Amino acid sequence: MAREMDRERIYVIGSRETVLGFSLVGVPGRVPSSGEELMELLRERYDDPGMALILVEEGLAEQARPLLDELLARRGFPLIVEIPGREGPLPRRGIKEFIAGAIGVRL
C-alpha cells in the first residue's frame, strides 16, 4: 500500500508513449491536447499539496518555459523534472548562448 501511495505523488505530462510507459508502473499522467491544457495541467498539479514530483517531457517543457520558470522560482515542492521524449534529449544551450539570449550580446 505504501508503494502505491508514493506513486500517486508522482505525475507525468508527456506524449502518449511516455504516459503509457509510466502508467505500466502505476504512475498516472496525461497527454495535453493543447498549449492551454498544458498550462492548466501544470498549474493544477503544482498546486496539489499531495504532489511530490512532476515529470514533464522536454518538448512540452519548452512550450511552457515561462510558466515552468515561474513555478520553479516559487518553492521547492513539488519538484519538476524534465525528461527526454522518445526522440532522446533535446540539445542544450551553452552558457555563452544563454548569456547572449539574455543580454543580446555575443561573447
N, C-alpha and C positions, 0 to 999 in steps of 0.2 A: 504493500500500500504506500509506503514512504517513497518508493521509486516512482510510482505513478504521480504522486503529488509533486515531486521535483520536476517531472516532465511538463506538468501543467503550468509551471512557472517560466517555461521557455516557449517562444513563439517564433515561427519562421515566416518571412514575407519574401516570396520569390516566384520563379517560374513554376509552371505545372510540374515539371520533373523534380525540381528541388522540394516543393511542398509535398509531393507524393513520396519522395525518398525519406524525408523526415517523418512523415506520418507512419511509415512502416516500423519505426522505432518508438512510436507513441507521442511524437512532438506535433502539436497542432500548428496549423498555418493557413495562409490564404494567398491566392493569386489575385492581385489587384487588377481590375479591368481598365482602369484609367488613372491618370495622374492625381485627380481629385480623390479617388478612392484610396490611393496610396497614402496621400497626406492624412486623410481621415483615419485610416488604419494605424498609421504611426502614432498619431496623437492619442488615439483610443488605447492602444497597447501601452504606450508610455505612461499614461495617467492611471493605469490599472495598478493599485497598490500591491497586488499579489504577483506581479510580473518581476522576474529577476533578470532575464536575458531575452533580447530581441535580436534575431538573426535576420539580416537584410542582404539579399543578393546584390552584388556590386552594381550591376546595371541599373537596378531600381534605386539604389542609394544615390547614384549620380543624378537621377531625375529629381530627387528630393534633397539635394545637398544643402540648400539654405535652411530648410526645416531641421534636417539632421544635425547640422552645426549648432542651431539654436537649442535643440533638445540636449545635446551633449554638454553644452555650456551651463545648463541649469543645475544638475546634480549628478551624483554617481550612479544612481539606480533608477530604472533598470539599465543594465549595461547593454549597449547597442554594438553589435559586431557585424562588420561587412564580410560576407563570404563570397567566394568566386562562384560564378554560374557554370553551366555546362561547357562554355567556351574556354574556361580557365580564368586566371586572374587578369584583371584589366591592367594595362600599363600605368605605372605611377609617375607623376611628375617629380622631377628632382627639385632640390631646394632653390636652385637658380631660376627655374621656370616658375616656381611658386612665388618667389620674390618679384620676378618680372611681371607676373599677372597682378600682384597686389599693388605694386607702386608704379607700374607702367614703364620701367627702365630695365633694359637687359644688362646684366653684369658681365 
